[in-house]
Amino acid sequence: MNGFLQSGSSSWRRAATLVLATGWMHPSPAAPSVAPLPAEGFRLLLLQRSSQQGFLPGAHVFPGGVVDAADRSADWLRLFAPHHRPPRLGLGPTPRPRPTFPVLPAAVSDTAAEDGAALPDDVAFRICAIRETFEEAGVLLLRPRASRAAAREPGRALPQQEGLAAWRDRVRRDPHHFLHLCEHLDCTPDIWALHDWSTWLTPFRRPGGRRFDTTFFLCCLREPPPVYPDLAEVVGYQWSSPLEATDNFISKEIWLAPPQFYEIRRLANFASLSDLHKFCLDHVLEGVERWLPITLLTADGQISLLPGDELYLEDSNFLENLLSTEKKTEEIMKEGKKFHRVVIHSSHVYSIHVTVQSEYKHVYPKTYVVSKSHL
């Protein structure tokens, strides 16, 4: 290995992403309002970002965005009262803490405590994910204020109502209006339907680049809601199974960043929405793993190293540096045995190699190697 290549100072922002998984049965009008969960697979909502966006232009992503001070406002406590009390508003016991590597440098934060933050991260980030999903996709995940938190069953999106388009425009201009919308509908964000899933930190690419500390939540929905792209940040969408999303990526119909591809392959472990939802419920106290991928540049490609891989180093220098080698990717792969990595052959050809198990009872993707015809 040749060591460090570049250094610089990144600007970090905290963000939240929502992976929406839904059953794919369309019940007939005569079917009961609460039909059995489908035994077959499920679909994931992928939004196509505008090519004009500065971050991941044209990519297919899960809904999400940067946490705003409005997502932490003390005014939310009044809306959740009296049924849901602070600090966690009925989310249950705090999950076990996980290793904190890496510690991010002090930076300008949209959600700093001095901005009047009143909610813990696990509440505020859920509100952010729900708000961003409404802004980008028009999907509104709310519950009547009088109802008790009940995440034991997959949720439902709020049916479309007159006037929501105007509210959506207001929320997009000023996130504080999301609280006002919830007050207007006498609802709260359905934070209980969102399950902790993972946390990804943007790997270093170039000095001064925009980088995100993004919490991923997963929400199981009984049926797919209508989706209305905002036609600004988001210009299209699709509901795809993990296999369909993988095939569409390899065939260049869509483009996925490595974390989204990894998560889609991870979700391919689950045969049904029931299996996925049960896993989320059983895993509720385990917490999430927080990963900073380290980029290893090889002579003919690059490898994204993840914690547990034999080449991964928990070293703060890699917050602002790349690792490099004069060896080719194939040589690096032949030398190792303990893998947790994404091999990036080209912009539409990734392979995943996993020979380790999660220390925290999560599910990792199975090894996925593209056929030689794509290389």
Sequence and secondary structure as in RCSB ss.txt:
>XXXX:A:sequence
MNGFLQSGSSSWRRAATLVLATGWMHPSPAAPSVAPLPAEGFRLLLLQRSSQQGFLPGAHVFPGGVVDAADRSAD
WLRLFAPHHRPPRLGLGPTPRPRPTFPVLPAAVSDTAAEDGAALPDDVAFRICAIRETFEEAGVLLLRPRASRAA
AREPGRALPQQEGLAAWRDRVRRDPHHFLHLCEHLDCTPDIWALHDWSTWLTPFRRPGGRRFDTTFFLCCLREPP
PVYPDLAEVVGYQWSSPLEATDNFISKEIWLAPPQFYEIRRLANFASLSDLHKFCLDHVLEGVERWLPITLLTAD
GQISLLPGDELYLEDSNFLENLLSTEKKTEEIMKEGKKFHRVVIHSSHVYSIHVTVQSEYKHVYPKTYVVSKSHL
>XXXX:A:secstr
  EE      EEEEEEEEEEEEE     TTS SS    SS EEEEEEEE TT SSSTT EE SEEE  GGGG TH
HHHHHTTTS TTTTT  S        S       TT GGGT  S HHHHHHHHHHHHHHHHH    EEETTS   
 SS B      TTHHHHHHHHHH TTHHHHHHHHHTEEE GGG EEEEEEE    STT EEEEEEEEEEEESS  
     SSSEEEEEEE HHHHHHHHHTTSS   HHHHHHHHHHTT SSHHHHHHHHHHTTTT   EE  EEEE SS
 EEEE TTSTT    GGGGS  EE SS HHHHHHH  S EEEEEEETTEEEEEE    TTS      B   GGG 
